[in-house]
């Protein structure tokens, strides 16, 4: 079969071969694999109620001030709430932004991860929370363990990542995500 694209005007770019998205898809695939395969990981998959989800996001924001910022779409974009949750409390749409805020890079690409692509699928919110946990913990471990090789932080990081099936290269890879991208998660 002859090659019909021999002229210099033919495009050789591959639109799906964008290097900024490949690491994110790799991490998402890993999370799905870890939580779907019962023999891979002993951690149970947990669905979150709205109050649990809000509490988890606030905890992530408070315990990782270098990497996490929490806001709502109501606060950031002045949107109305989507109803009430648990009586008269408004349902807020939380947005968790992950970035290395001490080394901000204005050229970092933005990556948006939505947990509710179809609205009625309940696997999305927990998956985005687990992704944020992995990235935030990887960032903290990379800050404490790798620069000093401190034994106490080493044991904690290794224990935490062993339960996810991670090893040191994955830890470095995950922590690099925070250093090279601004990740906006909407569970």
C-alpha positions in Angstrom: 0.0 0.0 0.0 1.5 3.3 -1.0 2.2 6.0 1.6 -0.1 8.9 0.6 1.3 11.4 3.0 4.7 12.1 1.6 4.3 15.8 0.9 5.5 18.3 3.5 2.0 19.7 3.8 0.7 16.5 5.5 0.2 16.7 9.2 2.0 14.2 11.4 0.7 15.5 14.7 -1.3 13.1 16.9 -4.0 15.0 18.8 -4.3 12.3 21.5 -0.6 12.2 22.1 -0.5 15.2 24.5 2.2 14.8 27.0 0.5 16.9 29.7 -2.5 14.4 29.9 -0.6 11.1 29.8 0.5 11.1 33.5 -3.0 12.0 34.7 -4.6 9.2 32.7 -1.9 6.8 34.1 -2.8 7.8 37.7 -6.5 7.5 37.1 -6.1 4.1 35.5 -4.0 3.0 38.6 -6.7 4.2 41.0 -9.4 2.4 39.1 -7.3 -0.8 38.9 -6.5 -0.6 42.7 -10.1 -0.2 43.7 -11.7 -2.6 41.3 -9.4 -5.5 41.8 -10.0 -7.0 45.2 -6.7 -9.0 45.1 -4.6 -5.9 44.4 -5.3 -3.8 47.4 -6.9 -4.3 50.8 -8.3 -0.8 51.0 -12.1 -0.8 50.7 -13.9 1.4 48.3 -16.2 3.8 50.2 -19.0 6.0 48.9 -19.2 9.3 50.6 -22.3 11.2 51.7 -22.4 14.9 51.1 -21.3 15.8 54.6 -18.5 13.2 54.5 -17.3 14.5 51.1 -17.3 18.1 52.4 -15.5 17.1 55.6 -12.9 15.1 53.6 -12.3 18.1 51.3 -11.9 20.5 54.2 -9.5 18.1 55.9 -7.4 17.8 52.8 -7.3 21.6 52.5 -6.3 22.1 56.2 -3.8 19.3 56.4 -1.9 20.2 53.1 -1.7 24.0 53.1 1.3 23.9 50.7 -0.6 22.0 48.0 -4.4 22.3 48.4 -6.8 25.2 48.2 -10.6 24.7 48.7 -13.3 26.9 47.3 -16.8 26.5 45.9 -18.2 27.3 42.5 -20.7 29.6 44.4 -17.8 31.6 45.9 -15.5 31.6 42.9 -18.0 32.1 40.0 -21.0 33.5 41.9 -23.3 30.6 40.9 -26.5 29.6 42.7 -26.5 26.5 44.9 -28.0 23.3 43.4 -30.5 22.8 46.2 -30.4 21.8 49.9 -28.4 19.0 51.6 -29.5 17.7 54.9 -32.3 20.0 55.8 -31.9 23.7 55.1 -28.2 23.6 54.4 -27.3 24.6 50.8 -25.5 22.0 48.6 -22.3 23.7 47.6 -20.2 22.6 44.6 -16.7 22.2 46.1 -13.5 22.8 44.0 -10.2 21.5 45.3 -7.2 23.0 43.5 -3.9 21.1 43.8 -0.7 22.9 43.1 2.7 23.6 44.7 1.8 27.0 46.0 5.3 27.8 47.3 6.7 27.3 43.8 4.0 28.7 41.5 4.7 28.4 37.8 2.5 30.6 35.7 3.1 28.2 32.7 1.8 25.1 34.5 -1.0 23.5 32.4 -4.5 23.3 34.1 -6.0 19.8 34.4 -9.7 19.5 35.3 -11.0 16.3 36.9 -14.7 16.0 37.3 -16.2 13.3 39.5 -19.7 13.7 38.1 -19.6 13.4 34.4 -23.1 12.0 34.1 -24.5 13.3 37.4 -26.0 10.1 38.6 -22.9 7.9 38.7 -21.7 7.6 42.3 -18.2 6.3 41.6 -16.8 9.6 40.4 -16.7 11.6 43.7 -14.8 9.0 45.7 -12.4 8.5 42.9 -11.6 12.2 42.7 -11.1 12.2 46.5 -8.8 9.2 46.3 -6.8 10.8 43.5 -6.4 14.0 45.6 -5.3 11.8 48.6 -2.6 10.1 46.5 -1.3 13.3 45.0 -1.3 15.3 48.3 0.4 12.5 50.2 3.0 12.0 47.4 3.7 15.7 47.6 4.2 15.6 51.3 6.3 12.5 51.2 8.5 14.0 48.5 9.0 17.0 50.7 9.8 15.2 53.9 11.3 11.9 53.0 13.3 12.3 49.8 15.3 15.5 50.8 16.4 14.2 54.2 15.8 10.4 54.0 14.5 10.7 57.5 13.7 7.3 58.9 10.4 8.2 60.6 8.9 9.9 57.5 10.4 7.1 55.4 8.5 4.5 57.3 5.2 6.4 57.2 5.5 7.1 53.5 6.4 3.6 52.6 3.5 2.2 54.7 1.0 4.6 53.2 2.1 3.8 49.6 2.5 0.1 50.2 -1.2 -0.2 50.9 -1.9 1.4 47.5 0.6 -0.8 45.7 3.0 2.1 45.1 6.8 2.0 45.1 9.4 4.8 45.1 9.2 5.6 41.3 5.4 6.0 41.5 5.8 8.2 44.6 8.2 10.5 42.7 5.9 10.4 39.6 2.9 11.4 41.6 4.7 14.1 43.5 5.9 15.5 40.1 2.3 16.0 39.1 1.9 18.7 41.8 5.1 20.4 40.7 4.2 20.5 37.0 0.4 21.0 36.8 -2.4 22.9 38.5 -5.1 20.2 39.1 -8.7 21.3 39.7 -10.9 18.6 41.2 -14.6 18.8 41.3 -16.0 15.8 43.1 
